[in-house]
């Protein structure tokens, strides 16, 4: 069975986002408060225009000596990020994330972010699928499920 991003991998998330004029410091505080590693950046209509991650903050702000209190997320975010659809498969999402070295991808519908999937979410789903396959194989081999 192909597991879909929504509802099989992520459900009921609160999307944390920032506007283009949000400072990197405020974005970092928002991430720390919510214990997350990435937030989306939206325009005034709520459409996804970027993503900013802990890695962006480390490499594009801290390592370059920029002032996080005056630098806006617009200056350091990843613009027009790759996204997933709620109907995309977990396998396709994991392949994309591995090939492009992403840890987080926004899930969008009609240009608006409806969820954020992490590589950790996808690894967890893959592990659960493997465990289910093992249980089914054991049931077949040992006859638990097939009346042998």
Secondary structure, DSSP 8 states (H G I E B T S, - for coil): ---BIIIII--S----EEETT-BHHHHHHHHHHHT-SEEEEE-TTS-EEEEEEHHHHIIIIITTT--TTT-BHHHHSEES--EE-TTSBHHHHHHHHHHHT-SEEEEEETTEEEEEEEHHHHHHHHHHHHHHHHHHHHHHHHTTTTT-
